[in-house]
Amino acid sequence: MWLTVCYIYCNVQLGCGTALPGIVAAKLGAKVTLSDSEDLPLCLQQAKQSCSANKLSEVKVIGITWGVYSPAVMNLSPVDIILGSDCFYDTKGN
């Protein structure tokens, strides 16, 4: 079933970090856009490196910051599935 879902749907992963769920979906054939905070350029660079290491040049990586208007959000293609993992990030590390 998951394989079928990935071939049919367009996915966006929010707060992607190193992008494992999005990478897996893309490897299974889904059209994927990875996103994390535009205020974390190192994180976005790591997501791009994950795509490169997995030979996924067609995966887009964009910066989106919650609560901030961004043309990147307005230019997103319609998506069928939103992937999320570790959605709650605590800078205190408690």
Backbone bond lengths (Angstrom), bond angles and torsions (degrees), N, CA, C in turn:
res aa  C-N    CA-C-N  psi(-1)  N-CA   C-N-CA  omega(-1)  CA-C   N-CA-C  phi
1 M - - - 1.450 - - 1.521 111.04 -
2 W 1.339 118.83 -44.10 1.469 120.86 -178.05 1.517 110.52 -60.83
3 L 1.331 116.86 -41.16 1.455 120.14 179.86 1.519 110.19 -59.73
4 T 1.328 117.58 -44.01 1.455 122.01 178.58 1.521 110.88 -62.39
5 V 1.314 116.92 -45.19 1.459 120.92 179.66 1.521 110.78 -58.56
6 C 1.319 117.18 -44.80 1.462 120.68 -177.80 1.524 112.35 -66.02
7 Y 1.295 118.05 -33.55 1.454 119.28 179.50 1.520 111.73 -73.75
8 I 1.305 118.18 -25.47 1.455 121.36 -175.99 1.521 112.40 -89.63
9 Y 1.311 118.17 -38.60 1.449 121.52 -166.10 1.517 115.20 -100.17
10 C 1.314 114.33 155.24 1.449 124.09 172.52 1.524 106.86 -99.06
11 N 1.334 117.44 129.63 1.459 122.10 -173.96 1.520 111.68 -119.50
12 V 1.336 115.29 149.82 1.454 121.37 168.30 1.522 106.56 -128.61
13 Q 1.320 116.87 135.23 1.455 120.89 176.90 1.511 108.07 -106.66
14 L 1.323 116.16 122.85 1.458 122.42 178.91 1.515 109.70 -92.98
15 G 1.329 116.31 140.88 1.463 120.12 179.95 1.508 111.43 57.68
16 C 1.323 116.29 52.43 1.467 120.61 -166.75 1.519 115.37 -70.80
17 G 1.318 119.29 -25.75 1.467 118.75 -176.31 1.516 110.70 57.36
18 T 1.335 117.22 -122.13 1.464 120.11 177.80 1.526 112.32 -85.29
19 A 1.324 117.50 -2.08 1.469 124.17 165.23 1.524 117.04 78.10
20 L 1.308 119.28 24.90 1.463 119.60 -175.68 1.536 113.48 -56.31
21 P 1.343 121.13 -50.39 1.476 118.59 179.89 1.531 112.71 -59.99
22 G 1.319 117.18 -41.97 1.462 120.35 178.95 1.518 112.63 -66.59
23 I 1.317 117.07 -38.46 1.467 121.42 177.38 1.529 109.85 -62.34
24 V 1.329 116.85 -45.33 1.467 120.60 179.39 1.523 110.09 -61.46
25 A 1.339 117.41 -46.05 1.462 120.49 179.38 1.526 111.14 -60.41
26 A 1.329 117.31 -42.82 1.462 120.78 179.24 1.527 111.24 -65.54
27 K 1.327 117.01 -40.74 1.466 120.17 178.10 1.529 111.56 -62.46
28 L 1.336 115.81 -27.97 1.464 120.45 178.16 1.525 112.23 -86.16
29 G 1.339 117.11 -0.50 1.451 120.50 173.50 1.510 116.48 109.49
30 A 1.325 118.78 0.12 1.458 120.20 -179.91 1.523 110.70 -74.55
31 K 1.318 116.43 152.32 1.460 122.48 170.93 1.531 105.53 -84.66
32 V 1.335 117.85 117.07 1.462 121.95 -170.06 1.524 111.19 -123.45
33 T 1.330 115.20 139.97 1.459 123.16 168.16 1.516 106.97 -120.38
34 L 1.322 116.81 126.59 1.459 122.10 178.77 1.519 108.63 -99.13
35 S 1.328 116.85 141.37 1.462 119.45 177.74 1.515 110.72 -142.06
36 D 1.311 113.89 149.28 1.461 122.30 171.41 1.522 105.58 -151.68
37 S 1.304 117.15 179.86 1.460 121.64 -176.07 1.522 111.48 -59.89
38 E 1.331 115.42 133.32 1.461 119.07 175.82 1.527 111.36 -67.87
39 D 1.328 116.80 -12.70 1.462 121.85 177.28 1.535 112.32 -83.73
40 L 1.338 116.77 -0.58 1.466 121.68 -179.26 1.532 110.11 -121.35
41 P 1.325 117.57 70.66 1.471 119.64 -176.23 1.529 113.47 -60.29
42 L 1.327 118.00 -31.87 1.467 120.13 178.36 1.530 110.02 -65.07
43 C 1.315 116.19 -39.67 1.470 120.64 178.23 1.533 110.48 -63.17
44 L 1.323 116.85 -44.22 1.459 120.44 178.55 1.527 110.62 -63.82
45 Q 1.327 116.84 -38.26 1.461 120.75 177.57 1.527 110.94 -64.41
46 Q 1.330 117.35 -39.40 1.466 120.53 178.30 1.524 110.78 -64.92
47 A 1.326 117.28 -38.70 1.466 120.36 177.05 1.526 110.19 -62.64
48 K 1.328 116.79 -41.63 1.471 120.53 177.43 1.524 111.02 -63.44
49 Q 1.329 116.59 -40.01 1.460 120.36 178.25 1.533 110.87 -65.58
50 S 1.337 117.14 -37.34 1.471 120.65 176.38 1.523 110.36 -61.87
51 C 1.323 116.48 -41.46 1.472 120.35 177.98 1.527 110.35 -64.16
52 S 1.308 116.27 -44.82 1.464 120.87 -179.66 1.531 111.06 -62.28
53 A 1.329 116.42 -44.23 1.466 120.74 -179.56 1.524 111.75 -63.38
54 N 1.333 116.43 -26.17 1.458 121.29 -179.49 1.524 112.72 -101.61
55 K 1.331 115.87 11.96 1.472 122.23 177.88 1.531 111.66 55.47
56 L 1.338 115.37 47.87 1.462 121.79 -179.26 1.530 110.02 -118.42
57 S 1.310 116.17 65.45 1.465 120.95 -176.62 1.527 112.90 -67.62
58 E 1.333 118.07 -18.70 1.462 120.87 -178.12 1.532 113.26 -83.32
59 V 1.330 117.91 -9.17 1.470 121.62 -179.90 1.524 109.29 -79.02
60 K 1.346 116.09 126.99 1.464 120.94 178.09 1.519 109.75 -86.96
61 V 1.327 116.89 144.52 1.462 123.29 174.46 1.525 106.83 -123.51
62 I 1.342 116.18 121.84 1.466 120.14 -177.88 1.524 110.75 -130.79
63 G 1.326 115.62 154.33 1.455 121.68 176.40 1.516 110.76 -96.32
64 I 1.321 116.33 124.31 1.465 122.64 176.92 1.524 107.31 -133.22
65 T 1.322 117.15 127.20 1.456 121.28 177.77 1.520 108.76 -110.67
66 W 1.331 116.48 126.84 1.469 121.61 -179.29 1.522 110.61 -55.11
67 G 1.324 115.99 132.50 1.457 121.71 175.31 1.516 114.59 82.14
68 V 1.318 118.25 1.48 1.456 122.20 -179.45 1.522 108.49 -117.08
69 Y 1.352 116.60 127.25 1.462 119.68 177.00 1.528 109.10 -63.04
70 S 1.301 115.62 135.08 1.454 120.23 179.75 1.523 109.64 -141.89
71 P 1.325 117.85 131.37 1.462 119.84 174.42 1.534 111.91 -58.03
72 A 1.340 117.27 -28.48 1.470 120.32 179.18 1.523 110.86 -59.58
73 V 1.330 117.39 -36.52 1.463 120.94 178.78 1.527 110.12 -69.09
74 M 1.308 115.53 -43.97 1.467 119.86 -177.80 1.529 112.08 -67.78
75 N 1.328 117.18 -24.19 1.463 121.28 -178.68 1.524 113.54 -93.10
76 L 1.333 116.86 1.24 1.464 119.46 177.83 1.519 110.61 -65.89
77 S 1.303 116.36 140.00 1.461 120.58 171.63 1.521 107.46 -69.91
78 P 1.328 117.80 155.73 1.476 119.01 175.54 1.533 109.81 -57.40
79 V 1.330 116.06 141.70 1.460 120.69 -179.69 1.517 110.09 -119.28
80 D 1.320 115.07 152.69 1.450 121.94 179.17 1.522 111.62 -100.19
81 I 1.334 116.34 -31.33 1.467 120.89 -176.21 1.525 108.49 -133.78
82 I 1.332 115.67 134.73 1.459 121.01 172.55 1.525 107.10 -108.52
83 L 1.313 115.71 120.04 1.461 121.27 178.36 1.520 108.59 -92.88
84 G 1.307 116.39 139.01 1.456 120.15 175.91 1.521 109.59 -142.54
85 S 1.306 115.87 139.56 1.461 120.59 174.77 1.516 107.29 -147.54
86 D 1.304 116.21 140.32 1.468 120.39 -176.45 1.521 110.27 50.41
87 C 1.325 116.67 50.44 1.468 121.56 -174.33 1.528 113.16 -69.67
88 F 1.315 117.08 -20.94 1.457 120.08 -179.50 1.519 108.62 -105.99
89 Y 1.312 116.10 114.49 1.458 121.50 -176.33 1.522 108.41 -113.51
90 D 1.309 116.45 125.43 1.458 121.90 -179.22 1.520 108.90 -113.80
91 T 1.333 116.24 113.56 1.465 120.12 -178.11 1.525 112.40 -68.26
92 K 1.337 117.87 -16.44 1.452 121.10 179.50 1.532 112.47 -74.99
93 G 1.337 116.22 -22.98 1.447 121.26 177.49 1.527 114.33 69.08
94 N 1.314 116.64 25.43 1.486 120.34 179.35 1.499 111.93 -83.13
